[in-house]
Amino acid sequence: MKRGRAVQELRGKKVLVTGGASGIGKALAMRFCAEGSELVLVDIDEEGLGKTARAIESLGGKASVYQADLMDRSQVELMHARVKEEVGSPDVVVNVAGIALVAPFEEIPVDVWERVIGLNLMGYVYVTHYFLPDMIARGSGHIANVASAAGLFGMPFQAPYSAAKFGVVGMSEVLRWEMSRYGIGVTTVCPGAINTPIVEKATCIGFDDAKVRRNGYAIAASPERLAQAVVRGIKKDRALVVFPRFVRAIWWLKRMSPALGDVLGKGFARLFDWQHK
């Protein structure tokens, strides 16, 4: 059996990015373009996909676009078949697409739970399920799953989002260990708040939308800097990319002292609760 190895060279590689119409997905697509990769962009937003593709082509790159609702398994299956037939199996698959939610646990309807977990976790499962066999047959490839800091430590008032992202982190860790025998790398990405439309589009229940978004933007990092860190992590076959530094510090603190992490989590929940309507 082959062992996992770093991709190292991305020039000429086919890279599929979900959520490529905007935000982190778009920033990653542009970064891969700069590396000389051929892009395969997937999103439900057809107009946004076109804009990203045109931006890539204006730089001399190549991009193919595929509209799909990643919460619909049949659409993902069809998208995989089309990609494989029209452009060939991707060398790298990057799962990015997601939605955010801010709400007290007791006020979250079940259908919202299903929607948040449906895209943030099951969408990743579907895409990986259909594209992974091609990599196994080839004996090479790389999967990068963009989770969140909320997948390393719980985020008060983001229970469905944290649940989904913890699931992505666990799935990715197991996948990395299992896929090493096929020469396939797996990288988990856990960023803090990033300055993207996900902040603007976040569903808020029981909270003032404007205040939540102001707070989100106040600590948000650049998607371009995150994209650089992700591409570097893929090229070096890193198991985990945590960005930016303050997120790594919080994660380290929680691991070193779970009791202190518990105190801080409760304190953050009380601090944030003053904005609850």
C-alpha positions in Angstrom: 0.0 0.0 0.0 1.1 3.6 -0.7 1.5 6.1 2.1 0.1 9.6 2.0 2.3 12.2 0.5 2.2 15.9 -0.1 0.8 17.2 -3.4 3.8 19.7 -3.5 3.2 20.8 -7.1 -0.2 22.3 -7.9 0.6 23.6 -11.4 -1.5 21.8 -14.0 -3.6 20.0 -11.3 -7.4 20.0 -11.4 -8.8 21.5 -8.2 -12.5 21.3 -7.4 -13.7 24.0 -4.9 -17.3 24.0 -3.5 -18.7 27.3 -2.5 -16.6 28.8 -5.3 -19.0 31.7 -6.0 -17.9 33.9 -3.1 -16.0 34.2 0.2 -13.5 31.6 1.2 -14.3 29.5 -1.9 -13.6 32.3 -4.3 -10.4 33.4 -2.5 -9.2 29.8 -2.6 -10.0 29.5 -6.3 -8.0 32.7 -7.0 -5.1 31.3 -5.0 -5.1 28.0 -6.8 -5.2 29.9 -10.1 -2.1 31.8 -9.1 -0.5 28.3 -8.4 -1.3 27.3 -12.0 -4.1 25.0 -11.2 -7.2 24.3 -13.4 -10.3 25.1 -11.4 -13.6 23.3 -11.2 -16.1 25.5 -9.3 -19.3 24.3 -7.6 -22.0 26.4 -6.0 -25.7 26.9 -5.9 -25.1 30.6 -6.9 -24.9 30.5 -10.7 -24.3 34.2 -11.1 -21.5 34.2 -8.5 -19.9 31.2 -10.2 -19.8 33.1 -13.4 -18.1 36.1 -11.8 -15.4 33.9 -10.2 -14.8 32.0 -13.4 -14.4 35.3 -15.3 -12.0 36.6 -12.7 -9.8 33.5 -13.1 -10.0 33.6 -16.9 -9.0 37.3 -16.9 -5.7 36.2 -15.2 -5.1 33.6 -17.9 -6.5 30.7 -15.9 -9.0 28.0 -16.7 -12.3 27.4 -14.8 -15.3 25.2 -15.3 -18.5 25.8 -13.4 -21.2 23.5 -12.1 -24.3 24.6 -10.3 -25.5 22.2 -7.6 -27.3 22.2 -4.3 -24.9 20.2 -2.1 -27.7 19.3 0.3 -29.3 17.3 -2.4 -27.4 14.0 -2.8 -28.8 13.3 -6.3 -27.5 16.7 -7.5 -24.0 15.9 -6.1 -24.1 12.5 -7.8 -25.0 14.1 -11.1 -22.4 16.9 -10.7 -19.7 14.3 -10.1 -20.7 12.4 -13.3 -20.6 15.6 -15.3 -17.3 16.7 -14.0 -15.7 13.3 -14.5 -17.0 13.2 -18.1 -16.3 16.8 -19.1 -13.1 17.8 -17.4 -11.8 14.6 -15.7 -11.4 13.6 -12.1 -10.0 16.4 -9.9 -6.6 15.9 -8.2 -7.7 18.0 -5.3 -11.2 18.5 -3.8 -11.8 21.4 -1.4 -15.1 21.4 0.6 -15.9 25.0 1.5 -19.6 25.7 1.1 -21.4 26.5 4.3 -24.0 28.6 6.1 -23.8 30.2 9.6 -26.4 30.5 12.4 -26.6 32.5 15.6 -29.4 31.5 17.9 -30.1 30.2 21.4 -30.4 26.4 21.4 -34.0 26.4 22.8 -35.2 28.7 20.0 -33.8 26.8 17.0 -36.4 25.0 14.9 -35.7 21.4 13.8 -35.8 22.4 10.2 -33.0 24.9 10.8 -30.9 22.2 12.4 -31.4 20.0 9.4 -30.5 22.8 7.0 -27.3 23.9 8.8 -26.1 20.3 9.3 -27.3 19.4 5.8 -24.9 21.8 4.1 -22.1 22.1 6.6 -21.6 18.4 7.2 -23.7 16.2 4.9 -22.7 18.4 1.9 -19.1 17.5 2.6 -20.0 13.8 3.0 -21.8 13.7 -0.3 -19.0 15.4 -2.3 -16.3 13.2 -0.6 -18.3 10.1 -1.1 -18.6 10.6 -4.9 -15.1 11.9 -5.7 -13.0 9.8 -3.3 -13.3 6.5 -5.3 -11.6 8.2 -8.3 -8.6 9.2 -6.1 -8.4 5.7 -4.6 -8.4 4.1 -8.1 -5.6 6.5 -9.2 -3.6 6.1 -6.0 -3.2 9.9 -5.4 -5.1 13.0 -4.6 -5.9 15.4 -1.7 -9.0 16.4 0.1 -9.2 19.6 2.1 -12.2 20.2 4.4 -12.8 23.7 5.6 -14.4 23.3 9.0 -14.1 26.1 11.6 -12.7 27.1 14.9 -16.2 26.1 16.0 -15.2 22.6 15.2 -12.3 22.7 17.7 -14.2 24.4 20.6 -17.9 25.0 21.1 -19.2 28.4 20.1 -22.1 29.6 22.3 -25.3 30.3 20.4 -24.0 28.4 17.4 -25.0 24.9 18.4 -26.0 23.4 14.9 -23.0 25.1 13.3 -20.6 23.8 16.0 -22.1 20.3 15.8 -21.6 20.2 12.0 -18.1 21.5 12.2 -17.1 19.1 15.0 -18.4 16.4 12.7 -16.3 17.7 9.8 -13.1 17.7 12.0 -13.8 14.1 13.2 -14.6 12.8 9.7 -11.5 14.4 8.3 -9.2 13.0 10.9 -10.4 9.5 10.3 -10.4 10.0 6.6 -6.7 11.1 6.7 -5.7 8.0 8.6 -7.6 5.7 6.4 -6.6 7.3 3.1 -2.8 7.3 3.9 -2.7 3.7 2.6 -3.8 4.9 -0.9 -1.5 7.9 -1.2 -4.3 10.4 -0.6 -3.7 13.4 1.7 -6.4 15.0 3.8 -6.2 18.4 5.4 -8.7 19.9 7.9 -9.0 23.7 8.0 -10.3 25.5 11.1 -10.5 29.3 10.6 -11.9 31.8 13.0 -14.3 34.5 11.6 -13.4 35.4 8.0 -14.5 38.6 6.2 -16.8 37.0 3.7 -20.5 37.0 2.8 -21.2 34.2 5.3 -21.2 36.8 8.0 -23.7 39.0 6.2 -25.9 36.0 5.3 -25.8 34.4 8.7 -29.3 33.4 10.1 -29.9 35.2 13.4 -32.8 34.0 15.7 -33.4 36.1 18.8 -30.5 38.4 18.2 -30.0 41.8 16.6 -28.7 41.0 13.1 -26.8 44.3 12.8 -25.0 43.8 16.1 -24.1 40.2 15.4 -22.6 41.2 12.0 -20.7 44.1 13.4 -19.1 41.8 16.0 -18.3 39.3 13.3 -16.6 41.8 11.0 -14.7 43.3 13.9 -12.7 40.1 14.4 -12.8 38.8 10.9 -9.5 37.9 9.1 -8.8 38.3 5.4 -10.0 35.4 3.1 -6.9 35.9 1.0 -4.6 35.3 3.9 -6.6 32.2 4.8 -6.4 31.0 1.2 -2.6 31.2 1.3 -2.5 29.2 4.6 -4.8 26.5 3.1 -2.8 26.1 -0.1 0.5 26.0 1.9 -1.1 23.3 4.1 -2.2 21.2 1.2 1.2 21.4 -0.5 2.9 20.3 2.7 0.2 17.6 3.4 -0.6 19.1 6.8 -3.2 17.4 8.9 -4.6 20.6 10.4 -4.5 24.3 9.5 -5.7 26.5 12.3 -6.0 30.2 11.4 -5.4 32.9 12.6 -3.0 32.8 15.6 -5.5 33.8 18.3 -7.7 30.7 17.3 -4.6 28.5 17.8 -4.1 30.1 21.2 -7.7 29.5 22.3 -7.6 25.9 21.1 -4.3 25.3 22.9 -5.7 26.8 26.1 -8.8 24.5 26.0 -6.6 21.4 25.5 -4.2 22.3 28.2 -6.9 23.2 30.8 -10.4 21.9 30.0 -11.7 23.4 33.3 -10.5 26.9 32.3 -11.9 26.4 28.8 -15.3 25.6 30.5 -15.1 28.8 32.5 -14.3 30.9 29.4 -17.1 29.3 27.4 -19.7 30.1 30.1 -18.3 33.6 30.4 -18.5 34.2 26.6 -22.1 32.9 26.6 -23.1 35.4 29.4 -21.3 38.2 27.6 -23.0 37.5 24.3 -26.4 37.0 25.9 -26.8 40.7 26.6 -27.6 41.0 22.9 -30.4 38.5 23.1 -33.7 40.1 22.4 
